[in-house]
Amino acid sequence: MTTGLNDISRDEFKLFQDYIYKNVGISLADHKITLVQGRLSKRLRALGLNSYKEYYDYMIADRTGEEEYHLISAISTNVTQFFRESSQWDFLKEQLPNILAQKADKKLRIWSAACSSGEEPYSIAIFLHANIRDFSQWDINILASDISKRVLTKAQSGVYEEKDVQGVPRNLLTSYFTARQSEAGERAYQIIDPIKKMITFRMFNLVYDSFNLFYSHFDIIFCRNVMIYFDAQTQQRLISSYHKTLIDKGLLFVGHSESLTRNKDEFKLLKPSIYQKI
Ligand SMILES: C[S@@+](CC[C@H](N)C(=O)[O-])C[C@H]1O[C@@H](n2cnc3c(N)ncnc32)[C@H](O)[C@@H]1O
């Protein structure tokens, strides 16, 4: 039984700070101490633990890795939305005929590299389905990956609440989602199967997993709103991996507050937050 949870101490916070940096690549600044406490306290209560050190030891001792998933899910920020960063979709719409014209084999490989709960890869799939006239003749696969098992489970279900689909234009909502009742009796929206089938979901840690399998594989990579959590060195290494992973002249989309200042000889800037492999 939990008698009462003390505030997280500096030393306890440091344990999580070091662990998260080493295993996820996220640099948690010192002022994030209250945020970390807030996010972990629920889990400690659920487990009936009395201190953050006890929780740390419990997580380390869990050989299944299940508790590490809980920790990562609690720490990471998963905010996302359908058709986020409208200028990038305008750019893609304008450039799509050129991109398709380069692909004689009619194969497109796209990576949503920190896909959170799926709004980003589903937006990509819907966009392509809606904008490629001879869609049925194309072989298209979107890899959607994230480090958090919790968000991937939601992404794979393809079920969204009313508030999640606010940004989806009406015509797309009608064509690509079916309305249904959620378990709680609320109105919910299910992505239709042909769109779901375009996407392969998997867990992938951008900082520590190997990119070897993907060399020269992708036409386009979306890596949006995750690099801000990494330090400069980690960002630079990740961008270099993307360089190897993209085909010649492949495109890289980042978040609007992110830039590639340290990889100038690998990518050229086409538009704010849109880069092309050199
Ligand atoms: C703010 S969301 C961005 C979602 C989406 N790309 C967008 O822009 O709307 C950041 C995502 O990055 C994931 N993430 C954090 N560190 C990661 C890592 N080392 N490897 C893979 N994904 C990571 C988080 O789990 C979270 O889902």
Ligand as a Chemical Component Dictionary entry (heavy atoms), coordinates in Angstrom:
data_LIG
# 
_chem_comp.id                   LIG 
_chem_comp.type                 NON-POLYMER 
_chem_comp.pdbx_formal_charge   0 
_chem_comp.three_letter_code    LIG 
# 
loop_
_chem_comp_atom.comp_id 
_chem_comp_atom.atom_id 
_chem_comp_atom.alt_atom_id 
_chem_comp_atom.type_symbol 
_chem_comp_atom.charge 
_chem_comp_atom.model_Cartn_x 
_chem_comp_atom.model_Cartn_y 
_chem_comp_atom.model_Cartn_z 
_chem_comp_atom.pdbx_ordinal 
LIG C1  C1  C 0  5.817  15.160 -30.623 1  
LIG S1  S1  S 1  5.651  13.546 -31.326 2  
LIG C2  C2  C 0  5.740  13.917 -33.069 3  
LIG C3  C3  C 0  4.753  13.116 -33.882 4  
LIG C4  C4  C 0  4.699  13.435 -35.371 5  
LIG N1  N1  N 0  5.963  13.182 -36.013 6  
LIG C5  C5  C 0  4.266  14.861 -35.612 7  
LIG O1  O1  O 0  5.111  15.701 -35.968 8  
LIG O2  O2  O -1 3.087  15.167 -35.435 9  
LIG C6  C6  C 0  7.285  12.862 -30.975 10 
LIG C7  C7  C 0  7.315  11.334 -31.048 11 
LIG O3  O3  O 0  8.679  10.927 -31.048 12 
LIG C8  C8  C 0  8.775  9.697  -30.341 13 
LIG N2  N2  N 0  10.180 9.500  -29.913 14 
LIG C9  C9  C 0  10.865 10.107 -28.920 15 
LIG N3  N3  N 0  12.127 9.637  -28.845 16 
LIG C10 C10 C 0  12.247 8.697  -29.820 17 
LIG C11 C11 C 0  13.321 7.848  -30.251 18 
LIG N4  N4  N 0  14.523 7.876  -29.657 19 
LIG N5  N5  N 0  13.082 7.005  -31.288 20 
LIG C12 C12 C 0  11.860 6.973  -31.887 21 
LIG N6  N6  N 0  10.817 7.751  -31.530 22 
LIG C13 C13 C 0  11.005 8.611  -30.505 23 
LIG C14 C14 C 0  7.797  9.864  -29.189 24 
LIG O4  O4  O 0  7.396  8.612  -28.649 25 
LIG C15 C15 C 0  6.654  10.643 -29.873 26 
LIG O5  O5  O 0  5.634  9.784  -30.305 27 
# 
loop_
_chem_comp_bond.comp_id 
_chem_comp_bond.atom_id_1 
_chem_comp_bond.atom_id_2 
_chem_comp_bond.value_order 
_chem_comp_bond.pdbx_ordinal 
LIG C1  S1  SING 1  
LIG S1  C2  SING 2  
LIG S1  C6  SING 3  
LIG C2  C3  SING 4  
LIG C3  C4  SING 5  
LIG C4  N1  SING 6  
LIG C4  C5  SING 7  
LIG C5  O1  DOUB 8  
LIG C5  O2  SING 9  
LIG C6  C7  SING 10 
LIG C7  O3  SING 11 
LIG C7  C15 SING 12 
LIG O3  C8  SING 13 
LIG C8  N2  SING 14 
LIG C8  C14 SING 15 
LIG N2  C9  SING 16 
LIG N2  C13 SING 17 
LIG C9  N3  DOUB 18 
LIG N3  C10 SING 19 
LIG C10 C11 SING 20 
LIG C10 C13 DOUB 21 
LIG C11 N4  SING 22 
LIG C11 N5  DOUB 23 
LIG N5  C12 SING 24 
LIG C12 N6  DOUB 25 
LIG N6  C13 SING 26 
LIG C14 O4  SING 27 
LIG C14 C15 SING 28 
LIG C15 O5  SING 29 
# 
